[in-house]
């Protein structure tokens, strides 16, 4: 029997898994279900997975030309809480960085949402980068610089950017070279326009895919990896209104707040949740300004959800 080939899943359309292999793509199908990781929902490949597949002649020229037979281990997964019966939704696998795209306005900048996305990325070892987009809409630089400075003090990389005039685009492009990255954020924050600014010519490719699916030119309806001319892969994702975190023990949540790290392990109780317990080093740091009150309030809201 012919040995399986190795490829990268770059797009999923219906039951078709478009797999990149040696400069070309192969339309694959899946037979059976795979147990990947610890979740019952992780039973099928996702975009970003490295898979083994066997080439198989298709009876229909539009049909699959390969069958995925195994999925490789995932070094990272970006996920959010699901809806209905689904405990969580896997957005992509094997990512190095996730660029959290939030607009200065239209829609309004939501720090609570940023914090939830940071936690989701940190939980699986993905580096979060905060992108404050549409800075051309700001009434003054102060409208976004205060937020940018807040996250920089907390230990995160922050990039103010604008797809229209190119501010921040060169820095984004340089950070993405040779890496597998994702743009993620609420609907309307300008992710697709930013992606097209980072990789000129990509907008027309996205439009071609949109036309084939009958969707709007600037509407991302699926997660797809796009090759970058400087090396690496970049993905746009569908927007969302809410972002929930899942499968984190309450006592572990503080570990995913980078600005809390200097104070962890100094509380009276070893399993301190930093909410109601006395002699809590984190709460003391909030009182003395070592941790910003806005970040601590986000922590408490996520903790209540957990």
C-alpha positions in Angstrom: 0.0 0.0 0.0 1.2 3.5 -0.9 2.6 5.4 2.1 0.5 8.3 3.4 1.4 11.8 2.3 1.7 14.7 4.9 -0.1 18.0 4.4 -1.5 21.0 6.2 -5.2 21.7 6.5 -5.7 25.2 5.3 -9.4 25.4 4.7 -12.5 23.4 5.4 -15.6 23.8 3.2 -18.5 21.6 4.0 -17.1 18.0 4.1 -14.0 19.0 2.1 -10.6 19.5 3.8 -8.3 21.5 1.5 -4.8 20.3 2.3 -1.6 22.0 1.3 1.2 19.7 0.3 4.5 20.6 -1.5 3.2 23.8 -3.1 -0.2 22.5 -4.2 -3.5 21.7 -2.6 -5.4 18.4 -2.4 -9.1 18.2 -1.7 -9.5 15.5 1.0 -12.3 13.8 2.8 -12.4 12.2 6.3 -13.4 8.7 7.1 -14.1 7.8 10.7 -13.5 10.0 13.6 -10.2 10.9 15.3 -9.6 11.4 19.0 -7.4 14.4 19.4 -6.5 15.8 22.8 -8.7 15.8 25.8 -12.0 17.0 24.5 -14.9 14.9 23.2 -15.4 17.6 20.6 -11.9 17.3 19.2 -12.7 14.3 16.9 -12.2 15.9 13.5 -9.3 17.8 11.9 -9.4 21.6 12.1 -7.6 24.3 10.1 -3.9 24.3 11.0 -3.7 20.5 11.7 -0.9 18.5 10.1 -2.5 15.4 8.7 -1.5 12.2 6.9 -3.7 11.4 3.9 -3.8 8.8 1.1 -4.3 9.8 -2.4 -7.4 8.3 -3.9 -8.8 8.7 -7.4 -12.2 10.5 -7.3 -15.1 9.2 -9.3 -16.4 12.8 -9.6 -13.7 15.3 -10.8 -15.1 17.7 -8.2 -14.8 15.2 -5.4 -12.0 14.5 -3.0 -8.7 13.3 -4.2 -7.4 12.1 -0.9 -8.6 10.6 2.4 -7.2 11.9 5.8 -6.1 8.9 7.8 -4.5 10.5 10.9 -4.0 13.9 12.6 -0.7 14.9 14.1 -0.3 16.1 17.7 -1.3 19.7 18.2 1.3 22.0 19.8 -1.4 24.7 20.4 -5.1 25.2 20.0 -7.1 28.5 20.0 -10.6 27.9 21.2 -13.6 29.6 22.8 -16.6 28.4 24.7 -19.2 26.9 22.4 -23.0 27.3 22.3 -25.7 24.8 22.8 -24.5 21.3 23.5 -20.9 22.1 22.3 -18.6 22.7 25.3 -16.1 24.6 23.1 -15.3 25.6 19.5 -11.8 25.0 18.2 -10.8 28.0 16.0 -7.4 26.8 14.8 -4.5 24.6 15.7 -0.7 24.9 15.7 -0.7 28.7 15.9 2.4 30.6 17.1 0.6 33.9 17.7 -2.9 35.3 17.6 -3.3 39.0 16.8 -6.4 40.2 18.7 -7.9 42.9 16.4 -10.1 45.4 18.1 -11.2 48.8 16.7 -10.9 52.2 18.4 -14.6 52.6 17.6 -17.2 51.1 15.2 -17.4 48.8 17.1 -16.4 50.3 20.4 -13.2 49.0 22.0 -14.2 46.4 24.6 -11.4 45.6 27.1 -13.4 42.8 28.7 -13.4 41.0 25.4 -9.7 41.6 24.9 -9.0 40.1 28.3 -11.0 37.0 27.6 -9.2 36.4 24.3 -5.8 36.9 26.0 -6.8 34.2 28.6 -7.9 31.8 25.8 -4.6 32.3 23.9 -2.4 32.0 27.0 -4.1 28.8 28.2 -2.8 27.0 25.1 0.6 28.6 24.9 -0.2 31.0 22.1 1.4 34.5 22.3 -1.4 37.1 22.2 -0.7 40.4 20.4 -3.2 43.3 20.9 -3.9 45.2 17.7 -5.8 48.4 18.1 -7.2 49.0 14.6 -8.9 51.9 12.9 -6.8 54.5 14.8 -7.7 56.9 12.0 -11.2 57.1 13.6 -9.9 58.3 17.0 -10.7 61.8 18.0 -7.2 62.1 19.4 -4.3 59.7 20.1 -5.3 59.7 23.8 -8.4 57.7 22.8 -6.4 54.6 22.3 -3.0 55.3 23.8 -4.2 54.9 27.3 -5.5 51.4 26.5 -2.3 50.6 24.7 -0.1 51.7 27.6 -2.2 49.7 30.0 -1.6 46.4 28.1 2.0 47.3 27.6 2.5 47.7 31.3 0.8 44.4 31.8 3.5 42.8 29.6 1.8 42.4 26.2 2.8 43.6 22.8 0.4 46.3 21.5 0.3 47.5 17.9 -1.9 50.5 17.0 -2.7 50.1 13.3 -4.7 51.3 10.4 -5.3 49.4 7.1 -6.2 52.5 5.3 -3.0 54.6 5.8 -0.7 51.7 6.6 0.3 52.7 10.2 1.5 49.6 12.0 1.2 47.3 9.0 5.0 46.9 8.4 5.4 45.9 12.1 2.6 43.4 11.8 4.1 41.9 8.6 7.6 41.6 10.2 6.2 39.8 13.2 4.3 37.3 11.1 7.1 36.2 8.8 8.0 32.6 9.2 5.2 32.0 11.7 1.6 30.6 11.7 -0.7 33.4 12.9 -4.3 34.4 13.1 -6.3 37.6 13.1 -9.2 37.3 15.5 -11.7 39.8 16.9 -15.2 41.0 16.9 -17.2 41.6 13.7 -16.5 44.9 12.0 -13.0 45.6 13.4 -11.4 45.5 10.0 -9.6 42.2 10.1 -10.0 41.4 6.4 -8.8 44.8 5.3 -5.9 44.5 7.6 -5.0 41.1 6.2 -5.1 42.5 2.7 -2.8 45.4 3.7 -0.3 43.0 5.2 -0.3 40.7 2.1 -1.1 42.8 -1.0 -3.1 40.8 -3.6 -4.7 38.6 -0.9 -8.0 40.5 -1.0 -8.6 39.3 -4.6 -8.0 35.7 -3.5 -10.4 36.1 -0.6 -13.0 37.6 -3.0 -12.6 34.6 -5.3 -13.3 32.2 -2.5 -16.3 34.4 -1.4 -17.7 34.4 -4.9 -17.5 30.6 -5.0 -19.4 30.3 -1.7 -21.9 33.0 -2.6 -20.9 35.2 0.4 -20.1 38.9 0.4 -16.7 40.1 -0.7 -15.7 41.4 2.7 -17.4 38.8 4.8 -15.3 36.1 6.3 -17.4 33.0 6.9 -14.7 30.4 7.6 -11.2 30.1 9.0 -8.6 29.8 6.2 -4.8 29.9 6.3 -3.1 32.0 3.6 0.6 31.7 2.6 2.6 34.9 3.1 5.1 36.0 0.5 7.7 36.5 3.2 7.2 33.0 4.6 4.6 31.8 7.1 0.9 31.5 7.2 -1.8 34.0 8.2 -5.5 33.4 8.8 -8.6 35.6 9.0 -11.5 34.4 11.1 -15.2 35.1 11.2 -16.1 37.9 13.7 -18.1 37.3 16.8 -20.0 39.2 19.4 -19.0 37.3 22.5 -16.0 35.2 23.5 -16.2 32.8 26.4 -13.3 30.9 28.0 -13.8 27.3 28.9 -12.1 24.4 30.8 -10.0 26.4 33.2 -10.0 25.7 36.9 -10.8 28.8 38.9 -7.6 28.5 40.9 -5.6 28.5 37.7 -7.2 31.6 36.1 -4.7 34.1 37.6 -1.8 32.3 35.9 -3.1 33.6 32.5 -3.0 37.2 33.6 0.6 38.2 33.0 0.5 41.2 35.2 -0.6 39.0 38.2 2.6 36.8 38.0 4.8 38.8 40.4 2.2 38.4 43.1 1.2 34.8 42.7 2.4 32.4 45.5 2.5 35.2 48.1 -1.1 34.8 49.4 -2.0 33.3 52.7 -3.9 30.4 51.0 -2.2 28.2 48.4 -5.4 27.8 46.4 -6.4 31.5 46.6 -8.8 32.7 44.0 -7.9 36.3 44.7 -11.5 37.2 45.1 -12.8 36.9 48.7 -9.9 35.5 50.7 -8.0 37.6 53.3 -4.3 38.4 53.0 -4.3 38.1 49.3 -1.2 39.5 47.5 -3.1 40.1 44.3 -5.8 42.2 46.0 -3.1 44.1 47.8 -1.4 44.9 44.5 -4.7 46.3 43.2 -5.0 48.5 46.2 -1.4 49.8 45.7 -1.5 50.2 42.0 0.7 47.2 41.1 -2.3 45.7 39.1 -4.7 48.0 37.3 -8.3 47.9 38.6 -9.7 47.4 35.1 -7.7 44.2 34.7 -8.7 42.9 38.1 -12.4 43.6 37.3 -12.1 41.6 34.1 -10.5 38.8 36.1 -13.4 38.7 38.6 -16.0 38.6 35.8 -14.2 35.6 34.1 -13.8 33.9 37.4 -17.6 34.3 38.1 -18.3 32.7 34.7 -16.0 29.8 35.5 
